[in-house]
Structure formats: C-alpha cells, structure tokens
Amino acid sequence: MKLYQGTTAQFIEETMNNKMADVLEHAFEDYYGHKTSPSEYMSWTNSLQFVKNLIESTKLLDNMIILEYELPYNTGRIDCILFGTGKNGSKNIVVIELKQWSKVEDCEIDGNILTFIGGANRMEPHPSIQVGGYHNYLLDFVQVFEDNKEIVLSSCVYCHNYSKKNNAVLLADKFKNVTSKYPIFTKEDFQNLSEYLRDRLSEDNAIQIFNDFIYSNIKPTKKLIEYTKNMIQNQKVFNLLDDQIAANNTIIDRAKKCTKLKNKSVIIVKGGPGTGKSVIALNALAELLYKGQKVFHATGSKAFTTTLRKIVGTRAGRLFQYFNAFGKFKENEIDVLIADEAHRIRKNSNNRFTRKENRSEIPQIDELIKAAKVSVFFLDENQIVRPNEVGSSEVIKDAAKKFNAEIFEFELKTQFRCSGSDGYLLWIDNTLNIKETDNPILTKNEKMAFKICNSPEELRNEIINKNKEHTNSARLVAGFCWPWSYPDNDGNLKGDIVIGNFKATWEAKEDSIKLAKDIPRASLWAYDPNGVNQVGSIYTIQGFETDYIGVIWGEDLTYDFDKKDWVGHPEKSADTAVKRDKKNFIIYAKNTYRTLLTRGMKGVYVYFIDKDTENYFKSRIDKTLL
C-alpha cells in the first residue's frame, strides 16, 4: 500500500500548488478509516517541499515516486521512494527517510540518540539504523530483489533542518559503520544529496523499474517459532524496525556495560499483540549469547517454553526457563534475564507442588530482578487473564526502585501481526470496550480477513482447509466454557466441546498418563502438526501466532443491546480460578477474547454461540465485508 504514486513531474506540480499534504491526508483517511494526526500532516507539508526542491535541482522530471509506502505485513511506512536508472546503467530504487529534527543530543545508549519529539526529549534509534531496517526489510520481503539482481536498492536519510556545523552528533565516529552504508545528508548537504540522486536516477527506464517493484510478489511472513532455532544458532534472522530498534539497542547496551555499571538496569517494553515483543526478546537472546554473556529467557507459559525448548534442542533448551525458577539464584548471578510475556508474572513463585518448607512470600518480580544485573520485561497488560497474574509496568517499576535500579521504558506501536493492520487491532479494542479508538467500524480497506461463520462445523472446515494449504498454518481455539476432561482408558480424548450436534475435543492435558497415537499434549499443541485436530484454549495459544485462527466465542461474555454494554457470565465459564473472581471476571473475559482474536497473521474466523453478540459484531463491520 502507498498513499501516493506518480511521476516526479506530477509530484512537483502538486507540491508547488500546496496540494500534496491534502492528497496524502485523503488517501490516509480512505485507507485507514480515520484522520491522520496534525503532526503528521505538518510533517508532509514541511518535508515534501524539500523533496520537491531536490527533484527540481537534479532535473529528475521523468522518474517515478512513491510517498508513504507501507511495508509488507507491517504498519511501518517509508517516507519516499524514487525509481530510475543510474549513470552507469544500473537500475536503481532509492529510499529516503525524511527527518525534521533540528537538534539532537548524544545518548548513553549505543545506537540511540535523544531528540525533541512530541513536546519532550525522546530516545530514538539513530536514523541511519532506522532506514537500514527498512532497507533490509524490503530485501527480505519484496521478491523482485531476489528475482532481478540488476535492481539495486540504496537508502539514505535527509535531515533537512539539521545543521552539522552546530551539532555533529549524528555524524559522530561511533556511527561511521552505519552512516557509510546508509548516509545522512544535512541542511548543508543539499548539493551532495543532489549528486547522490543524480548518480542513481538521472537516466530513463523509471517506469519499468517502478512496475517491477509495485507488482512484485511478496514473500511469506517470517514466523517467530519457525525461525527460533536459526536465531539461537546463527544469531539473528529478523530485521527490527522503528520503535523496536531503540528498545533492542538499550538491552544490548546495558548488557555490554553491566559489569561496569554500579546499579542494576530494568528495561520495560510494552506493546499490544503483534508489535514484536517476542521477536526482540529472542533477537536479544541470540545476540547476547553470541557475545558470550550469561543470559536466560523466561516466561510463565508452559506451552511457549516447552515449544521453544523442543525447537532449539536439549543443550540450548536450558536457556528457556519459567518465572518461578530464579528464586534460588544468587544476586546478580545472571548478566541478563529476558522475561517474555511478563504480564503473566505471579504474586509469588509458590505452586501446588511447592513443599511447605520451600514456600516463600517473596514477590516473584523481586526474585527476577534480584537474580540479574539487567532484567528485561516484555508485556501487554491487556493480556492478563487470571487473578494470580500481576505483571504490570507499575509493579515492575515499584520492585525496581527497591533495588535502586536504573529504569528504561519503551512502548512498541509498529504492528507486525494481523497483516500489519493497526486498524483491525484498534477495532477489536474498540468493539470490546477495552479502550476508545478511532476505529468503531471494520472497513473494507482492512488487510485482515475476518469472517463470521454460520455454524461451528463451517468454522472447523475453514480452519482445516486453511491448514491443508500449509502445515501448521491454522488453529481452532475457544473460550474456556466447557469442562476439560482427561483421556479415556485407551488414550482417546473426550468430546467436551458440544454445540448442538457439533462435538470437538480440547487439546490433551499435560499430565495425561496415556494418549492415543498422534495426539499432542497441550504444551506442544500449537506447534505439533496434529494440533489442528483439537481445540486450543487461551493458555495454549497465548504467545503464539498462526496464519489463520478460528475462534469459538462462548457464552461467558455476551453483548447486551438493552444495556448497551458487555456482560460477563461466570456461571458459563469452566475456568475455576477465573470464575471465582466475579469482580474482575469481565476484564479477564475481554482480555481472553482479545488475545484469541489477535493470534492470526492473515485471517480470523469466528463462530458466536450467542446471537446478540454476533449481531453486535456485524453492526460494527462494513456491510461490504459481510
């Protein structure tokens, strides 16, 4: 998707007549279904004048230009892309990242800088690192760069308000490796940037290169679980983007300096579904292992941890632990502890198997921070689905202060799951009344497939057929509204989920003594190819992603048209721990269905038992999608 495409001559005319920002604003609203922010509108108004001046200066009047190109499977957008043939005959595509920054300060975190954005000094990745992420992301996902080796991709940054005479932070020696690959041009470098573009774009054939790019096939998304082994063994296979980079730089920097720093470091990384929390976590783990540091990855999810252990093998599997495993560690025994899915941190590390003499009332969060010099917490507070889960940024910060730790906090916004559709996720939050957003209606422009099925049989068939297209590409899940039985004496699962004549089985309980052939235990249900034959719950799908997800929406959470609000029904739940907490039941129920509805990368299929709830969803969907 791109908000604007055309010839450079057309772009110059639109910009000269002060129309370009309005053109982009209308395209944005048509595509995303809501208005852009005033700050983004102003950035278009200001920065595109400088691009116009560049194109006029270099006389690139027969070239093609794209503005605001949305990356595949992602909500990140590239400011400007130009197409043309170079002086040496090479076919070139040039990416330009535009920055309005006028003042930049050095930052103690390697790879990051401080700049004034949104009324405050904020930590941002160095812009050459940012545009390098875009550059490598395009190479990863746009097939034309693999199919046509003649096409050359170049990427640069134009800081048109930034003076290197008054402030040379962006051009410091420590950034030379990245600025040599992805150069920065300042306000004094107008002629240098003009020559850079002239060398790459001054000849003809722009249309053909442009068409090759926009009509290129897009490679499949990288799935985190599938690539985990490569991450651990070969360091990194994911390219980080935008807000992910600043968080990752901070993790690596604090880890590198942990032996020299007087105080502990606590890093909090918040983000909604699909913002890449686990991607950063596993990237950081791989990079720190490569640097020889003592690092562990921890979660509170048996399914996620068991799957990771299976993928990486027995030796590397020791790196993946549970939150309750760190109480016996000495203080600062670990260099870095990466706590993924940290919203699942418990009040303490006791469980039903803990002996009386080993029980402790020390908060689990204190055990985690105590064990490591650097502790990193990835969380989404809207994924807390049980009463004993207490992971929140406030709980973490309060604990960090007990240890006099230095605190860093980041919030990820760039969307990678749900086909990179921010609108879909904001629509889910709005529909569930989790938070108010500008997306009350799911529009026809959304990239996610969303279908309401007329029967549970239809839903199951959709998922089975999608899974046949590619192994492990689809899963069926449900709200925890039916009992979860042990297998019978022959190891066969019971059809606990009954809706009329429809019957389905939950995944197998972890402690099942005997299981029939090809039935995976719950901890491997999301990863085992045979998992498509059973229904998963919130506890086995949380933390995972799949191309397509099918959701059976039970009667534990329904919409009441008379009350014009959601109503929780604990009596319809089979989750004993959750149904006891009647005060907070509706919060857990909403968070559960939000999580289930955001596990898919390409499509979501839903069957509603309660027809008022189904009709409510239909009332919030563009009629062309029904």
C-alpha positions in Angstrom: 0.0 0.0 0.0 1.2 3.5 -0.8 -0.6 6.8 -0.1 0.8 8.4 -3.3 2.5 7.3 -6.5 3.1 9.2 -9.7 5.8 10.8 -11.9 8.2 13.2 -10.3 6.8 16.0 -12.5 3.3 15.4 -11.1 4.7 15.4 -7.6 6.4 18.8 -8.2 3.2 20.3 -9.6 1.0 19.0 -6.7 3.6 20.3 -4.1 4.0 23.7 -5.7 0.3 24.2 -5.6 0.2 23.2 -1.9 -2.0 20.2 -2.6 0.3 17.3 -1.7 -0.4 17.2 2.1 -4.1 17.2 1.3 -3.8 14.4 -1.2 -1.9 12.3 1.3 -4.4 13.1 4.1 -7.4 12.0 1.9 -5.6 8.8 0.9 -4.8 8.1 4.5 -8.4 8.5 5.6 -9.7 6.4 2.7 -7.3 3.5 3.6 -7.2 3.6 7.4 -10.7 4.8 8.1 -9.7 7.7 10.3 -7.9 11.0 10.1 -4.1 11.4 10.3 -2.6 13.3 13.2 -2.0 17.1 12.9 1.7 16.5 13.4 2.0 14.0 10.5 0.1 16.4 8.3 2.5 19.2 9.2 5.5 16.9 8.5 4.2 16.3 5.0 3.7 20.0 4.4 7.2 20.8 5.6 9.4 17.9 4.4 7.9 17.4 1.0 8.9 20.9 0.0 12.5 19.9 0.5 12.0 16.8 -1.7 10.5 18.9 -4.4 13.5 21.2 -4.3 15.8 18.2 -4.6 14.0 16.8 -7.6 13.9 20.1 -9.4 17.6 20.7 -8.7 18.6 17.4 -10.1 16.2 17.7 -13.0 14.7 14.2 -12.3 11.4 15.1 -14.1 10.8 11.7 -15.8 11.2 9.5 -12.8 8.6 7.8 -10.6 8.0 8.5 -6.9 6.1 6.8 -4.1 5.2 8.5 -0.8 4.3 6.8 2.4 4.9 3.2 1.3 3.5 0.7 3.9 5.9 -2.2 4.4 4.5 -5.7 3.8 2.9 -7.4 6.8 3.7 -4.2 8.8 2.4 -0.8 9.7 5.7 0.9 9.2 5.8 3.4 6.4 8.7 4.6 4.2 8.6 8.3 3.6 9.8 8.4 0.0 11.0 6.0 -2.7 12.4 7.1 -6.1 13.0 5.0 -9.2 15.3 5.4 -12.1 18.5 4.3 -14.0 21.9 5.4 -12.9 24.7 7.0 -14.9 26.4 3.6 -15.1 23.2 2.0 -16.5 22.2 0.3 -13.2 18.5 0.0 -12.3 18.0 1.8 -9.0 15.5 2.2 -6.3 16.3 4.8 -3.6 14.7 5.0 -0.2 14.8 8.4 1.6 13.9 8.7 5.2 12.9 12.3 6.0 13.6 13.9 9.4 12.6 17.3 10.6 14.9 17.2 13.6 16.9 20.3 14.2 18.5 19.4 17.5 20.0 16.1 18.5 21.8 15.1 21.7 24.2 12.3 22.4 22.8 9.3 24.4 24.5 6.9 26.8 22.8 4.0 25.0 24.8 2.8 22.0 22.9 3.2 18.7 20.3 5.6 20.1 20.2 9.4 20.3 18.0 11.9 22.0 15.8 14.4 20.1 12.9 16.7 20.8 9.7 15.0 19.6 6.1 15.4 20.8 7.0 18.1 23.3 9.8 16.2 25.1 13.3 14.8 24.6 12.9 11.2 23.5 15.2 8.3 22.9 15.2 7.3 19.2 17.3 5.0 17.1 20.0 6.7 15.0 18.2 7.5 11.7 20.7 5.5 9.6 20.0 2.5 11.7 16.2 3.1 11.2 16.5 3.4 7.4 18.8 0.4 7.4 15.9 -1.6 9.0 13.6 -0.5 6.2 16.3 -1.4 3.6 16.8 -4.9 4.9 13.1 -5.5 5.4 12.4 -4.7 1.7 15.2 -7.2 0.7 13.6 -9.8 3.0 10.0 -9.5 1.7 9.8 -8.0 -1.8 10.6 -10.8 -4.2 11.9 -8.6 -7.0 15.2 -8.0 -5.2 15.8 -11.8 -5.3 14.4 -12.4 -8.8 16.1 -9.4 -10.5 19.7 -9.0 -9.4 20.1 -6.0 -11.7 17.9 -3.8 -9.4 20.0 -2.0 -6.8 18.4 -0.7 -3.6 20.0 2.3 -1.9 18.8 4.0 1.3 19.7 7.3 2.9 18.4 9.9 5.4 17.7 13.6 4.7 17.7 15.7 7.9 16.8 19.0 6.1 16.6 21.1 9.3 19.7 19.7 11.0 23.0 21.6 10.8 26.2 19.6 11.1 28.1 22.8 11.8 26.2 23.4 15.0 25.6 19.8 16.1 27.5 16.9 14.7 26.1 14.1 16.9 24.5 12.2 14.0 27.8 12.1 12.2 30.0 11.1 15.2 32.7 8.5 14.6 30.8 5.8 16.6 28.1 5.9 13.9 30.5 5.7 10.9 29.8 2.0 10.2 26.1 2.6 9.7 26.3 6.0 8.1 28.7 4.7 5.5 26.1 2.2 4.4 23.1 4.5 4.8 24.4 8.1 4.6 22.9 11.1 6.3 22.5 14.4 4.4 22.1 17.5 6.5 20.8 21.0 5.6 24.3 21.9 4.3 24.4 18.8 2.1 21.8 19.8 -0.5 24.3 19.6 -3.3 25.8 16.3 -2.1 22.4 14.7 -1.9 21.5 16.0 -5.3 24.6 14.3 -6.7 23.8 11.1 -4.8 20.4 11.1 -6.5 21.7 12.1 -9.9 24.2 9.3 -10.0 21.5 6.7 -9.3 18.4 8.2 -11.1 19.3 10.6 -13.9 18.8 8.3 -16.9 15.5 6.7 -18.2 13.6 3.4 -17.7 12.0 4.6 -14.4 8.5 3.2 -15.3 9.8 -0.4 -15.8 11.7 -0.4 -12.5 8.7 1.1 -10.7 6.4 -1.6 -12.2 8.8 -4.4 -11.3 8.7 -3.2 -7.7 5.0 -2.5 -7.2 3.9 -5.7 -8.9 6.5 -7.9 -7.2 5.3 -10.9 -5.3 5.6 -10.6 -1.5 7.5 -13.3 0.3 5.7 -15.1 3.2 6.0 -13.7 6.6 8.6 -15.0 8.9 7.0 -16.9 11.8 8.8 -16.5 15.1 8.6 -20.1 16.2 9.8 -21.4 12.8 12.9 -19.2 12.9 13.8 -19.6 16.6 16.4 -22.3 16.0 18.2 -20.1 13.4 18.0 -17.2 15.8 19.8 -19.0 18.6 22.3 -20.9 16.4 23.1 -18.2 13.8 22.4 -15.1 15.9 19.6 -13.1 14.1 17.2 -13.6 11.2 14.7 -10.9 11.9 15.2 -7.2 11.0 14.0 -4.9 13.6 12.2 -1.7 12.8 11.4 1.7 14.2 10.5 1.6 17.9 11.8 -2.0 18.2 15.4 -0.7 17.4 15.6 1.8 20.3 14.4 -0.9 22.8 16.8 -3.5 21.4 19.8 -1.1 21.5 19.1 -0.4 25.1 19.1 -4.1 26.0 22.3 -4.7 24.2 24.0 -1.6 25.6 23.1 -2.2 29.2 24.1 -5.9 28.9 27.5 -4.9 27.4 28.2 -2.4 30.2 26.6 -4.5 33.1 29.9 -5.3 34.8 30.9 -1.7 34.9 27.6 -0.2 36.0 27.1 0.5 39.7 23.3 -0.2 39.6 21.1 -2.8 38.1 19.1 -1.9 34.9 15.5 -2.7 34.5 14.0 -2.4 31.0 10.3 -2.4 30.4 9.0 -3.0 26.8 5.2 -2.6 26.5 3.2 -3.4 23.3 0.0 -4.8 22.0 -0.5 -8.1 20.1 1.9 -8.4 17.2 4.2 -5.5 18.0 7.2 -7.7 18.1 7.9 -8.2 21.8 8.9 -11.8 21.5 10.9 -11.0 18.3 13.0 -8.5 20.2 13.3 -10.9 23.2 14.7 -13.8 21.1 16.8 -11.5 18.9 18.4 -10.1 22.1 18.9 -13.6 23.5 20.7 -14.7 20.3 22.9 -11.6 20.2 23.9 -11.8 23.8 24.7 -15.5 23.6 26.9 -14.7 20.6 28.7 -12.1 22.8 29.3 -14.7 25.4 27.1 -13.3 28.2 25.2 -15.4 30.7 21.6 -14.9 29.7 18.2 -16.7 30.3 14.8 -16.4 28.6 11.9 -16.8 31.0 8.1 -17.0 30.6 5.1 -18.1 32.7 3.7 -20.1 29.8 4.3 -23.9 29.8 3.2 -24.2 26.2 5.5 -21.4 24.9 8.6 -22.5 26.9 8.1 -26.2 26.1 7.8 -25.4 22.4 11.0 -23.2 22.4 12.9 -26.0 24.2 11.8 -28.6 21.7 12.8 -26.4 18.7 16.3 -25.4 19.9 17.2 -28.9 21.3 18.3 -30.2 24.7 21.5 -28.2 25.1 20.1 -24.8 24.2 16.8 -25.7 25.9 18.4 -24.9 29.3 18.3 -21.2 28.3 14.5 -21.3 28.5 13.1 -21.3 32.0 9.9 -20.4 33.9 9.5 -17.3 36.1 9.5 -19.5 39.2 13.0 -20.9 38.6 15.0 -17.9 39.8 14.3 -17.7 43.5 17.4 -19.7 44.4 19.8 -17.7 42.2 22.3 -15.5 44.0 22.1 -11.8 43.5 23.4 -10.7 40.1 24.3 -14.3 39.2 22.9 -13.7 35.7 24.0 -11.0 33.3 20.7 -10.6 31.6 17.3 -12.1 32.3 14.7 -11.7 29.5 11.2 -12.0 30.9 8.8 -12.6 27.9 5.0 -12.4 28.4 5.8 -10.6 31.7 2.1 -9.9 32.2 1.9 -13.5 33.4 4.3 -12.9 36.4 2.6 -14.3 39.6 2.4 -12.8 43.0 5.0 -15.3 44.2 6.7 -18.5 42.9 4.7 -21.0 45.0 2.6 -23.5 43.3 0.7 -26.7 44.3 3.9 -28.7 44.0 5.9 -26.5 46.3 6.7 -28.1 49.6 5.7 -26.3 52.8 9.4 -25.7 53.9 10.2 -24.2 50.5 7.3 -21.8 50.3 8.2 -18.1 50.2 6.2 -14.9 50.3 8.9 -13.0 48.4 7.2 -11.4 45.3 8.1 -13.2 42.1 9.1 -9.9 40.5 11.7 -9.3 43.3 13.2 -12.8 42.6 13.6 -12.0 38.9 15.2 -8.5 39.4 17.5 -9.8 42.2 18.9 -12.6 40.0 20.1 -10.4 37.1 22.3 -7.4 36.6 20.0 -6.5 33.7 16.4 -7.6 33.6 14.1 -7.0 30.6 10.3 -7.3 30.8 8.1 -7.6 27.7 4.4 -7.2 28.5 0.9 -6.4 27.3 -1.3 -5.6 30.4 -4.4 -6.3 28.3 -3.4 -10.0 28.2 -3.7 -10.6 31.9 -6.3 -13.4 32.0 -6.1 -14.9 35.5 -6.4 -13.5 39.0 -2.9 -14.5 40.1 -1.2 -12.8 37.2 0.1 -9.4 38.4 2.6 -8.4 35.7 2.3 -4.6 35.1 4.6 -1.8 34.4 3.8 -0.3 37.8 4.5 -3.5 39.7 7.8 -3.8 37.9 8.9 -0.2 38.5 8.0 -0.4 42.2 10.1 -3.5 42.5 13.0 -1.9 40.5 13.1 1.0 42.9 13.7 -1.4 45.8 16.9 -2.4 44.2 17.8 1.2 43.2 17.8 0.1 39.6 18.0 2.3 36.6 14.7 2.1 34.7 14.1 2.4 31.0 10.6 2.2 29.5 9.5 1.7 25.9 6.2 1.3 24.1 6.0 -0.6 20.8 3.5 0.6 18.3 4.6 -0.7 14.9 2.3 -3.6 14.0 3.7 -6.9 12.6 0.9 -9.4 13.1 -2.7 -9.3 11.7 -1.1 -8.5 8.3 0.3 -5.4 9.8 -3.1 -4.0 10.4 -3.3 -1.4 13.2 -6.9 -0.7 12.2 -8.0 -4.3 12.9 -6.5 -4.3 16.4 -7.8 -0.9 17.3 -11.3 -2.1 16.1 -11.1 -5.1 18.4 -10.1 -2.9 21.4 -13.0 -0.5 20.5 -15.5 -3.3 20.0 -14.7 -4.9 23.3 -14.7 -1.5 25.0 -11.2 -2.1 26.2 -10.2 1.4 25.0 -11.7 4.0 22.8 -10.2 4.3 19.4 -10.9 5.9 16.0 -11.9 2.5 14.6 -15.6 1.7 15.5 -16.2 0.0 12.1 -14.1 -2.7 10.4 -13.7 -1.3 6.9 -13.3 -2.8 3.6 -9.7 -1.5 3.4 -8.5 -3.6 6.3 -5.9 -6.2 5.2 -7.1 -8.9 7.6 -9.6 -11.4 6.5 -12.4 -11.5 9.1 -15.4 -13.8 8.7 -18.3 -14.7 10.9 -19.3 -18.4 10.4 -22.9 -19.6 10.5 -22.0 -22.8 12.4 -19.2 -24.4 14.3 -19.0 -27.0 11.5 -18.3 -24.3 9.0 -15.7 -22.7 11.3 -13.9 -26.0 11.7 -13.9 -26.7 8.0 -12.5 -23.3 7.2 -9.6 -23.9 9.6 -8.9 -27.5 8.4 -8.9 -26.3 4.7 -6.5 -23.4 5.5 -4.2 -25.8 7.3 -4.1 -28.1 4.3 -2.6 -25.2 2.3 0.4 -25.1 4.6 1.1 -27.3 7.6 0.6 -25.6 10.9 -0.9 -22.5 9.3 -4.2 -22.6 11.1 -5.6 -23.4 14.6 -9.0 -23.6 16.2 -9.4 -22.1 19.7 -12.3 -21.4 22.1 -13.3 -19.6 25.2 -12.9 -21.8 28.3 -16.6 -22.5 28.5 -16.6 -26.4 28.6 -15.0 -28.8 31.0 -11.6 -30.2 30.2 -11.5 -34.0 30.7 -8.7 -36.5 30.9 -8.5 -39.0 28.0 -10.3 -42.3 28.4 -8.5 -45.6 29.2 -7.5 -46.0 25.5 -5.9 -42.6 25.4 -8.6 -41.0 23.3 -9.8 -37.5 24.0 -13.4 -36.8 25.1 -15.6 -34.5 23.0 -16.0 -31.9 25.8 -17.0 -29.1 23.5 -20.6 -29.7 22.5 -22.7 -27.2 20.5 -25.9 -28.9 19.2 -24.7 -31.8 17.1 -21.2 -30.4 16.9 -18.5 -32.0 19.0 -14.8 -31.2 19.4 -12.0 -32.1 21.8 -9.7 -29.8 23.8 -6.0 -30.3 23.5 -4.7 -33.1 25.7 -4.0 -32.3 29.3 -0.3 -32.1 30.0 -0.3 -34.8 32.8 -2.4 -37.3 30.8 -1.0 -40.7 31.6 -1.8 -42.3 28.2 -2.5 -40.7 24.8 -3.6 -42.4 21.6 -1.3 -42.0 18.6 -0.8 -38.5 17.0 -2.4 -36.6 19.9 -0.1 -33.9 21.2 0.0 -32.8 24.8 -1.2 -29.2 25.5 2.3 -27.8 25.7 3.0 -28.7 22.1 -0.5 -28.3 20.7 0.3 -25.0 18.9 3.5 -26.5 17.3 2.7 -30.1 16.6 1.1 -30.6 13.1 -1.7 -32.8 14.7 -2.8 -29.9 16.9 -5.2 -28.8 14.1 -7.4 -31.7 15.2 -8.0 -30.4 18.7 -9.3 -27.0 20.1 -6.8 -24.9 22.0 -7.5 -22.6 24.9 -6.2 -19.2 26.0 -3.4 -21.0 27.9 -2.0 -22.9 24.9 -2.3 -20.2 22.2 -1.1 -17.2 24.2 2.3 -16.2 22.9 1.9 -18.0 19.6 0.9 -16.8 16.1 -0.5 -18.7 13.2 -1.6 -17.6 9.7 -5.3 -18.2 10.4 -7.2 -18.6 13.7 -10.7 -19.9 14.2 -12.4 -18.7 17.4 -15.5 -20.3 19.1 -17.0 -17.5 21.2 -18.7 -19.0 24.2 -21.5 -17.6 26.4 -19.2 -16.4 29.2 -19.0 -12.9 27.6 -22.0 -11.5 25.7 -23.2 -8.2 24.4 -26.5 -6.9 25.9 -28.3 -4.5 23.5 -30.6 -3.2 26.2 -27.7 -2.3 28.5 -25.5 -1.3 25.5 -22.6 -3.0 27.2 -20.7 -6.2 27.7 -21.9 -8.7 30.3 -19.8 -11.3 32.0 -21.3 -14.7 32.9 -19.0 -16.6 35.3 -21.6 -19.4 35.6 -20.9 -20.2 31.9 -17.1 -20.5 32.4 -15.3 -23.7 33.2 -12.2 -21.9 34.3 -12.4 -22.3 38.1 -9.7 -19.8 39.1 -11.2 -17.0 36.9 -14.9 -17.6 37.6 -14.3 -17.2 41.4 -13.1 -13.6 40.9 -16.6 -12.3 40.0 -15.4 -8.7 40.5 -12.8 -8.8 37.7 -14.3 -11.7 35.6 -15.4 -9.4 32.8 -11.9 -7.9 32.5 -10.3 -11.4 32.2 -13.0 -12.5 29.7 -12.4 -9.4 27.5 -8.7 -9.9 27.6 -9.1 -13.6 26.7 -11.2 -13.0 23.6 -8.9 -10.0 22.6 -6.0 -12.4 22.8 -7.7 -15.2 20.8 -8.8 -12.7 18.1 -5.3 -11.4 17.6 -3.4 -14.7 17.1 -3.9 -14.7 13.3 -1.4 -13.1 10.9 -3.7 -13.3 7.8 -7.2 -14.1 8.9 -9.7 -14.6 11.7 -12.8 -16.8 11.6 -15.4 -16.7 14.4 -18.5 -18.6 15.4 -20.7 -16.9 18.1 -23.0 -19.1 20.2 -24.8 -16.0 21.4 -26.6 -14.4 18.5 -26.9 -10.9 20.1 -23.1 -10.9 20.4 -22.9 -12.0 16.7 -25.3 -9.2 15.7 -23.3 -6.7 17.7 -20.1 -7.6 15.8 -22.0 -7.5 12.5 -23.2 -4.0 13.3 -19.6 -2.9 13.6 -18.5 -4.3 10.2 -18.7 -2.5 6.9 -21.6 -4.2 5.1 -19.4 -5.0 2.1 -17.4 -7.4 4.3 -20.5 -9.4 5.4 
